[in-house]
Amino acid sequence: MSSARSSGRLVTGLAWAVLLLGLWLWGRDVTNGPGSTSAPITGDIAAVGRPLGVPLPPAHAPLKGATPQRVEIPSIGVAAPVVPRGLDSGGAVDPPPYAQAGTVGWFGGGTRPGEAGAALLVGHVDTESRPAVFYGLSAVRPGQQVKVTGADGTIAEFTIDDVQVFPRSHFDAAQVYGPRQPGRAELRLITCGGTYDRTTKAYTANVVVSAYLTDARDPAPAKPPQP
């Protein structure tokens, strides 16, 4: 193996390690919430998984992908705008501020929804006074739909195939953020889980919903101007 190739693989490995570290910090940061409301989320660290008898459709081929603008989860009544979020000074992904508790954040430095890989969407579960956008996220189940509308008008439709709760003490960034199947377009929806610890001022876990692309709709054609 040439030294140039070895150096290239080393740089790639280091970049991946840095990204995972930043995402782990983000996962840890997302669990820091006010927790004054009683969120409908379980403290049990277990996977809902795929119930027996629930048929799941085949995966759709990955798309070109577009910057997400809106996400819908019909089963829990979510229809919310999506804004890109970057990394904060600590190297963690910066979630939307609590003033925008009805908004979902997308990790703009990563995969776009519909592209091959895992696109990351994060939302608060509550604020100091009311439920937030992902308050009901733990209630979704495999087989239900998530729709993401892109800036180009394309609607990427995802099917949920897994719901899990990961404790902060055993947060596995590679398992949470990495794609489950190579070459597949996937989606992760993440919010606070477990219980709120008033001593540490943080939730004890994260709810992580995994979905994969199963359909896509092109933008509706523009209507001709009226004479």
Rosetta blueprint (number, residue, H / E / L):
1 M L
2 S L
3 S H
4 A H
5 R H
6 S H
7 S H
8 G H
9 R H
10 L H
11 V H
12 T H
13 G H
14 L H
15 A H
16 W H
17 A H
18 V H
19 L H
20 L H
21 L H
22 G H
23 L H
24 W H
25 L H
26 W H
27 G H
28 R H
29 D H
30 V H
31 T L
32 N L
33 G L
34 P L
35 G L
36 S L
37 T L
38 S L
39 A L
40 P L
41 I L
42 T L
43 G L
44 D L
45 I L
46 A L
47 A E
48 V L
49 G L
50 R L
51 P L
52 L L
53 G L
54 V L
55 P L
56 L L
57 P L
58 P L
59 A L
60 H L
61 A L
62 P L
63 L L
64 K L
65 G L
66 A L
67 T L
68 P E
69 Q E
70 R E
71 V E
72 E E
73 I E
74 P H
75 S H
76 I H
77 G L
78 V E
79 A E
80 A E
81 P E
82 V E
83 V E
84 P E
85 R E
86 G L
87 L E
88 D L
89 S L
90 G L
91 G L
92 A L
93 V E
94 D L
95 P L
96 P L
97 P L
98 Y H
99 A H
100 Q H
101 A L
102 G L
103 T L
104 V E
105 G E
106 W E
107 F E
108 G L
109 G L
110 G L
111 T L
112 R L
113 P L
114 G L
115 E L
116 A L
117 G E
118 A E
119 A E
120 L E
121 L E
122 V E
123 G L
124 H L
125 V L
126 D E
127 T L
128 E L
129 S L
130 R L
131 P E
132 A L
133 V L
134 F L
135 Y L
136 G L
137 L H
138 S H
139 A H
140 V L
141 R L
142 P L
143 G L
144 Q L
145 Q E
146 V E
147 K E
148 V E
149 T E
150 G E
151 A L
152 D L
153 G L
154 T L
155 I E
156 A E
157 E E
158 F E
159 T E
160 I E
161 D E
162 D E
163 V E
164 Q E
165 V E
166 F E
167 P E
168 R H
169 S H
170 H H
171 F L
172 D L
173 A H
174 A H
175 Q H
176 V H
177 Y H
178 G L
179 P L
180 R L
181 Q L
182 P L
183 G L
184 R L
185 A E
186 E E
187 L E
188 R E
189 L E
190 I E
191 T E
192 C E
193 G E
194 G E
195 T E
196 Y E
197 D E
198 R L
199 T L
200 T L
201 K L
202 A E
203 Y E
204 T E
205 A E
206 N E
207 V E
208 V E
209 V E
210 S E
211 A E
212 Y E
213 L E
214 T E
215 D E
216 A E
217 R E
218 D L
219 P L
220 A L
221 P L
222 A L
223 K L
224 P L
225 P L
226 Q L
227 P L
